[in-house]
């Protein structure tokens, strides 16, 4: 039981990072109905920017988080201008956006290789002091607490933004129905650009957190693994649904840790994606998603 | 003729790879013809490759029976994923086929018969120019006929408007499964041939990256006729090699080509309008 609880704690702290990353995927899908395959590359760039801030410039963690948010947010704006906006102007289908986002991902990864090299990097030790708290045989590290705390603050902020501010309401209006929203005076292109800013900023911070969680894992190619997991999370939770994506991310994190603990590490991905295929076939809208009227 | 022979001697693996890329692009094109986006073709090709490699290497089966067996197994797999996946549309279908690909990759990594992470090595070198390009010519002829047949027109009708096609009495489900079956067969043949000139096959062949590459061949080439995917496959295999001096910028170039083609010539590089002296005004 103690082992189970311990693994649950580990799973939740890993899953919270997946959740933060998956929210970015799902928001873009909700607003634009496209899968932004450059999102994993943005995660990698976020982790690398944080590396520069933490190691080379030696700033503290709060400043590094703020810097990463801003840097990858701006990257998101550039991404929209280069990859998605030209296609919107032509009313191209979602397949075209999928492909331009793949192209953008290749460019980002290759540029990151140029700047940071291909060797895996690690953040300097001691950004978060190595301290452990235990209760009833379950241990949680200060690092895990910091990660959970950061994710929670960002998610609450996102929730408030989406429900309480004009721009959040505009995003939801566009997600609901782009034509009607435009007719009612919502500036469509600006809302989309802001969505890309927001999601990329969150994705970048997710990269920073992954880099802290797995020492020495920061490289231009780190996005590949998380890309598939993020997709799995949003499918599980229902595409376009923020709460669903977060629960999906947590479920994948916990599930992964549990499969390694109780089954075998080599079948981890097979089990995850096998389940995913079943979810899609049995309940195409995800476990939590609702049927969207626009789909039919 | 000797110049051609010298060219082939120098670049044989590249020339063969280009042929296989064209076959794979055709396999993704056939589902696109019916309006279905599949990201599982790399996995189907890997299934074909493993099947054929096990037959020729361990059981000393000749090439063509092995290729046929590979096509049969890959077709069966494609139909098996095609039928449940038919409830899904658009991006959901793409993601389901993507999940299928990951399952295949994980299975190849873990099964004993597929050699685990190292894959299968020492596959007999049975495929050469005539085998690969013979298969490609056969596929091209098949598509030439297919596009002008009842089946091809049914695919096009489903792609343009599924509901309307159904109302016209087209058996939508039947044709979608058929498209998946043809895609599976082609991918199986391509994978089987590739294994017999690369001499190795690894789980990476079923990866997401590979699936995306195949889709890229088709989209960059253009999907209005079967010529597009073939041109895309050949071009995107040869171009990076031709620009080998720019190896450092290889990824960057790939990305830029993908974006530029999708944004500026949405119908692919095989779009006839691109090749006229003066472009017709729309």
Interface residues (C-beta under 8 A of the other chain):
Chain A: X29 X33 X34 X35 X37 X82 X83 X86 X87 X90 X92 X94 X95 X96 X98 X99 X100 X102 X103 X104 X105 X106 X107 X108 X109 X110 X111 X113 X114 X224 X227 X228 X231 X232 X235 X239 X266 X267 X269 X270 X273 X274 X276 X277 X280 X281 X284 X295
Chain B: X37 X84 X85 X87 X88 X89 X90 X91 X92 X94 X95 X96 X98 X99 X100 X102 X103 X105 X106 X107 X109 X110 X208 X209 X212 X215 X216 X219 X248 X249 X250 X251 X252 X254 X255 X256 X257 X258 X259 X262 X263 X266
